[in-house]
Amino acid sequence: MYSKVVFLHFGKFKSKEYEALFSEYIKRLSHYTKVEVKELKVERDEPAFFEKIRTKVLDALKGSTVMTLTERGKALTSKEFSDFINRGTGVLSIVVGTSWGVPSYVEDMSGMSLSFGKLTMPHEAVRLLCAEQLYRAYTIIKGESYHK
């Protein structure tokens, strides 16, 4: 089971509501594993900018298993996702892209590409869904009643 989860975000939350819900799930998740949120400043949401910050992004992901969230990723059940989490070791870094998606150099190093479906969703909503599903995965692993 992963001993630490790192959320790598490109920019801060704009929605206070999404941020509050995300924070609640991070608080819950911290009962099961160490959690860190890294926010990289995004000056321009365009591919050329992500090339400029490539070194910062790669440094933030160094030494971890990278999981990306994209529409091209695998669609898993919550149980399948908990099995993935349970098999992991070390640090899991989770990367949710921006309106341009996940930089290709991050996708190339991804050990797991996950999808919440083929629908296009706001990246802030995907961050929240991912935090909730991680919390759910850890409760499944521990045999707790959150997942019914």
ABEGO torsion letter per residue (X at the ends): XBABBBBBBBEBBABAAAAAAAAAAAAAAAAABBBBBBBBBBABBBAAAAAAAAAAAAAAABGBBBBBBBAABBBBBAAAAAAAAAABBEBBBBBBBBAAEBBAAAAAABABBBBAEABBBBAAAAAAAAAAAAAAAAAAAAGBAABX
